[in-house]
Amino acid sequence: MFGWGFADLFYKKSNREGDRYSHLKTAVWVGLMMGIFSLLFIVLTLCKEPLTALIGENAANAVTAETLFTPETSIFGSAVRYLPASLCYIISMVIGYAGMRYLEVSIVSPVQNASGAFSAVVMFIFFTVTGSIGSFWEEFTVLQVVGTLFIVGGVVALAIVEQRLAKNEIEHNLKPEERKYRYGALALLFPILYCVFDTIGTAADGIILNEETGIGLGEIDVLILYGLTFFLAGVAAWIFLLIKNKQPYNPFTKDEIRTKGAAALFEQIGQIFYVYALADNPIVAAPMVASYCIVSAILSRIFLKEKLRASQYACIGAVVVGIVMMGIADGLAEA
């Protein structure tokens, strides 16, 4: 909760509206941090299990290029199969960084964390169209129904409020650069798209990491594979910035380290505790992790001096309540 809460705070500080590529620069830093931690995890794993950790038990006595790159035995094969899930997470996070340029943390974080409810809405539509809504209702609890209604209602109401505030600024003849809500409901597309890709990533995780039908990876394996994938994404973002700006982006300036570096570190800390907490006790972890946006909102109010209208707080409150309900429902389902 606190790791990702502080990460949101520094994401907002590091993604400035005037810098159109600030979200990609943040991706460079997060990729760098996750890459460093992935290498650290690999070294620690090798110290414990020197050969089987990377190659597989069946190939421990035959260290060759063939066994190293064979999908069934190597970490490279697992990385390829885990790629759909990690890519969805990475895309969602980069979109989230961009959204921080136009919206307050108090708004972005709760809406982004509504991915569980959005996935429920997608499933509801799918099962209705396919005519199998009856079996769907058997698995969809009352708590999930109420939580989904709170979240969807809160997001829709928030879009209406944002649009009205933007219209009000136009009517008062404020200059575009002076308008706080000049993008209106359109700005909500960023956290909503985050939800979409995060939902797909979560679904892919459930399929890929299933012990019976998936890869059957452990917690440390997930951290390594996700970290290495994000590292490659960070390298790609750095190359894009080099080509676009005709000069290399230097992530090691004092300001970049204090903002983007801090955000990347807290993101990694949150990721580590998230993976192990969810594996150990999902009943407790699910609602707490889902509600880390509350920490983000409190921190943004204290350190960024964000002030929302009463109508905005009401909408955000509804979303947070729904998220907590969905988290509790997920935890009970795991039980």
Secondary structure, DSSP 4 states (H G I P E B T S, - for coil): -HHHHHHHHHHHHH--TT-TTHHHHHHHHHHHHHHHHHHHHHHHHHHHSTTTTTT-GGGTT---HHHHH-TTTSHHHHHHHHHHHHHHHHHHHHHHHHHTTTS-HHHHHHHHTTHHHHHHHHHHHHHHHHT-HHHHHHHS-HHHHHHHHHHHHHHHHHHHHHHHHHHHHHHTT--GGG-SSTTGGGGGHHHHHHHHHHHHHHHHHHHHT-TTTS----HHHHHHHHHHHHHHHHHHHHHHHHHHHSS---TTSHHHIIIIIHHHHHHHHHHHHHHHHHHH-HHHHHHHHHTHHHHHHHHHHHHS-----HHHHHHHHHHHHHHHHHHHHHHHHH-
